[in-house]
Amino acid sequence: MLHSIILGEGKPLVILHGFLGMADNWKTLGKEWSENGYEVHLIDQRNHGRSLHSVDFNYTLLAKDVHDYCIDHQLENINLIGHSMGGKVAMKVAADFPQLISKLVIADIAPKTYAPHHSDIINGLKSINFDEIKNRKDADEQLSKRIPDFGTRQFLLKSLYRIDKNRYGWRFNLEVLGDSQEMIGFQEPIQTQINIPTLFVRGANSGYINDNDFVIIEHAFAKADLKTIPNAGHWLHAEQPEIFYNTVTSFLTD
């Protein structure tokens, strides 16, 4: 069973976070949608947040998790948003369970294979000595030796939690996720073209979706559109939340 944060009432809107993220990353935007006619389900995917930890971790299972969650919560004709790894999960849900989805939003990821590129972050996370961590500041100081970017550290530190009064840990399953970097970037071919209305949204300063990728997107998604968020990188929803919200909402309400 997946842990989730459920906000509001109305048409179901399910949101899937990216690699090493959690449902809470989307709480601000989720609250906005919940105040405008949506029942928002912010999901912790397996091995992330408060959801189950498992050595079994691949896109087929992650998509089945979302399907089973929707069945358990009696959700039909959902709008589904996925960012990065969550976008790959969302595409797999659309391929395996198309009847479940009304509209699909894929944030800054394309249906192609990406080379592993999280090694520095994984090594930085593994370098933390929790015997020396007394508070969040201590964790940040240790992480800064391996991960100099402040924004990246703040994103990762959202998953830091107190196991008990004397010890901290990560909510994500670092051992399994650290061994899954090739799987995270992998894209199995989409055999049957998907007919769900789909919006791909990319950050103008991100290299995850380039102009040539729209050929791949159109081949896999019959009803695809691509929008670019200015002055935003890979975390486009956090860097330009208002523009992202308006872009996605316009698509969902068309």
C-alpha positions in Angstrom: 0.0 0.0 0.0 1.3 3.4 -0.9 1.3 6.3 1.5 -0.3 9.5 0.2 -1.5 13.0 1.1 -5.1 13.6 -0.1 -6.3 17.2 -0.5 -9.7 18.6 -1.5 -12.6 17.2 -3.4 -13.5 16.9 -7.0 -12.0 15.3 -10.1 -9.1 13.0 -9.1 -5.6 14.4 -9.8 -2.7 12.0 -8.9 0.8 13.4 -8.7 4.0 11.3 -8.8 7.3 12.8 -7.5 10.7 12.2 -9.0 13.8 10.2 -7.9 14.7 10.7 -4.2 11.6 12.9 -3.8 8.4 12.4 -1.8 4.8 13.5 -1.8 5.5 16.5 0.3 7.5 18.1 -2.5 4.2 18.8 -4.3 2.2 20.0 -1.3 2.1 23.7 -2.3 0.9 23.1 -5.8 -1.4 20.2 -4.7 -3.1 22.6 -2.2 -3.7 25.1 -5.1 -5.3 22.4 -7.2 -7.4 21.1 -4.3 -8.8 24.6 -3.9 -9.9 24.7 -7.5 -12.0 21.6 -8.0 -9.6 18.7 -7.7 -9.2 15.8 -5.2 -5.4 15.7 -5.2 -3.5 12.5 -4.3 0.2 13.2 -3.6 1.8 9.7 -3.7 5.0 8.5 -2.1 6.2 5.9 -4.5 7.7 2.6 -3.3 11.2 3.1 -1.7 10.4 6.8 -1.1 8.8 8.7 1.7 6.5 6.7 3.9 5.7 4.0 1.4 6.9 0.4 1.4 10.6 -0.4 1.1 11.3 -3.3 -1.3 14.2 -4.8 -3.2 11.7 -5.2 -6.1 11.9 -1.9 -8.0 11.1 -1.4 -11.6 8.7 0.6 -13.8 6.3 -2.2 -14.2 5.9 -2.6 -10.5 5.8 1.2 -9.9 3.0 1.5 -12.5 1.1 -1.4 -11.0 1.4 0.3 -7.6 -0.3 3.4 -9.0 -3.0 1.3 -10.6 -3.7 -0.6 -7.4 -3.7 2.6 -5.4 -6.4 4.0 -7.7 -8.5 0.8 -7.4 -8.2 0.9 -3.6 -9.3 4.5 -3.5 -12.0 4.0 -6.2 -10.4 6.6 -8.6 -11.5 6.6 -12.2 -10.7 8.9 -15.2 -7.8 10.4 -13.3 -5.6 13.3 -14.3 -2.0 12.0 -13.8 1.1 14.2 -13.4 4.6 12.7 -13.1 7.9 14.5 -12.8 11.2 13.0 -13.9 11.2 9.4 -12.6 7.5 9.9 -11.8 7.0 10.9 -15.4 8.4 7.6 -16.5 6.1 5.9 -14.1 3.2 7.9 -15.5 4.0 6.9 -19.0 4.1 3.3 -18.0 0.7 3.6 -16.3 -0.6 5.1 -19.6 0.9 2.2 -21.6 -0.3 -0.6 -19.2 -3.6 0.9 -17.9 -4.8 3.5 -20.4 -8.4 3.1 -19.3 -7.5 4.6 -15.9 -6.3 8.0 -17.3 -8.3 11.0 -18.6 -5.3 13.4 -19.1 -1.6 13.0 -18.7 1.1 15.5 -17.8 4.8 14.6 -18.1 7.2 17.0 -16.4 10.7 17.3 -17.8 11.3 13.8 -19.0 11.0 12.1 -22.4 10.2 8.5 -23.5 13.9 7.7 -24.0 16.8 6.1 -22.1 19.0 8.4 -20.1 22.6 7.5 -19.0 23.0 7.1 -15.2 23.9 10.6 -13.7 23.0 10.5 -10.0 26.3 8.9 -8.8 27.6 12.1 -7.1 24.3 12.5 -5.2 24.1 8.8 -4.2 27.7 8.9 -3.0 27.1 12.1 -1.1 24.1 10.6 0.7 26.0 7.4 1.5 28.8 9.5 3.0 26.6 10.7 5.8 27.7 9.4 9.2 24.5 9.4 11.2 26.4 8.8 14.4 27.5 12.4 14.1 24.2 13.9 13.1 22.4 15.7 15.9 20.2 18.0 13.8 19.4 19.0 10.2 22.3 21.5 10.1 24.8 18.8 10.9 23.4 16.7 8.0 23.6 19.8 5.7 27.2 20.4 6.6 28.2 16.8 5.9 26.3 16.8 2.6 27.9 20.1 1.5 31.3 18.4 1.3 30.0 16.2 -1.6 27.0 18.1 -2.9 27.8 21.8 -3.1 24.5 23.0 -4.6 22.3 24.4 -1.8 19.0 23.8 -3.6 19.8 20.1 -4.3 20.7 19.6 -0.6 17.5 21.2 0.6 15.5 18.9 -1.7 17.3 15.9 -0.3 17.0 17.0 3.3 13.3 16.9 3.0 13.6 13.1 3.3 15.7 13.4 6.5 13.7 12.2 9.6 14.3 11.3 13.2 14.1 7.5 13.6 14.1 8.0 17.4 15.3 10.8 19.8 18.9 9.8 19.3 19.2 9.0 15.6 18.3 10.3 12.1 17.9 8.5 8.8 16.6 8.8 5.3 13.0 8.1 4.4 14.0 6.8 1.0 15.6 3.3 0.6 19.1 4.5 -0.3 20.5 1.0 -0.7 18.0 -0.1 -3.3 17.8 3.3 -5.1 21.6 3.6 -5.2 21.7 0.3 -7.0 18.9 1.3 -9.4 20.4 4.1 -11.4 20.5 2.3 -14.7 16.9 1.3 -14.2 15.8 4.9 -13.4 17.0 6.1 -16.8 15.9 3.1 -18.8 13.0 3.4 -21.2 11.4 0.3 -22.7 9.8 0.8 -26.1 6.2 1.9 -26.0 4.7 -0.8 -28.4 1.2 0.7 -28.9 0.7 4.4 -29.5 -1.0 6.0 -26.6 -4.2 8.0 -27.4 -4.5 9.9 -24.1 -4.3 13.7 -24.3 -0.8 14.3 -23.0 1.1 17.5 -22.2 4.9 17.3 -21.9 6.3 20.3 -20.0 10.0 21.1 -20.0 12.3 23.6 -18.3 13.9 26.0 -20.7 17.2 25.6 -18.9 17.0 21.8 -18.6 18.5 19.4 -21.0 16.1 16.5 -20.3 13.8 17.2 -23.3 15.4 18.7 -26.4 13.8 19.8 -29.6 14.6 16.5 -31.4 12.8 14.5 -28.7 9.4 15.7 -29.9 9.7 13.2 -32.8 10.0 10.4 -30.2 7.2 11.9 -28.1 4.8 12.1 -31.1 5.6 8.5 -32.2 4.6 7.2 -28.7 1.8 9.7 -27.9 -0.8 10.4 -30.6 -2.2 13.4 -28.8 0.9 15.1 -27.4 1.8 18.7 -26.9 5.0 20.3 -25.6 5.2 23.5 -23.5 8.4 25.2 -22.2 8.6 26.9 -18.9 11.0 29.9 -19.1 13.8 30.4 -16.6 13.4 26.9 -15.2 15.6 23.8 -15.0 14.7 20.3 -14.2 12.8 21.2 -11.0 10.5 23.5 -13.1 7.5 23.1 -10.8 9.5 24.4 -7.9 11.5 27.1 -9.8 8.5 28.6 -11.6 5.4 27.3 -9.7 3.0 29.9 -10.9 3.8 29.4 -14.6 3.8 25.7 -14.2 0.5 25.7 -12.4 -1.2 27.9 -15.0 0.3 25.9 -17.9 -0.9 22.5 -16.5 -4.3 23.8 -15.3 -5.0 25.3 -18.7 -4.3 21.9 -20.3 -6.5 20.0 -17.7 -9.4 22.3 -18.2 -9.4 22.5 -22.0 
